[in-house]
Amino acid sequence: MIIGHKIETIRKLRGLSQAELGKSLGGISKQAVSKIEQRSSINEITLKNIAKILDITPEGLKRFDPETVILNMIEPVSKIEVIIDNSDNPMSNTMKDICFFYEKLLRSGKKIKP
């Protein structure tokens, strides 16, 4: 999944429109946000700004992978809790972000294009 599609998916899970994200990014148009969501790469400054608005770490945004989340959800809950609750694990915050987004997606019943 390219970075732009990850931004789009997380934006939708957060309940933000392209216009709202654009406004938060300094007043850019929803068309400009649409172009960002089609990109395969984004400069680090823009990525950090978008991540902040979407309330996710830049690393969590880069590593966001729907297939990994779904596979992790198939694992027994005790294994997932160990991964998430291990404060020594540098991926714990990323995993928390990813699990949060997919739990919200599953509850909403919405389908997101890959």
Buried (B, 14 or more C-beta within 10 A) or exposed (E): EEBBBBBBBBBBBBEBEBEBBBBBBEEBEBEBBEEBBEBEEBEEEEBBBBBEBBEBBBBBBBBBEBEEBEEBBEEEEEEBEEBBEEEEEEBBBBBBBBBBBBEEBEEEEEEBEE
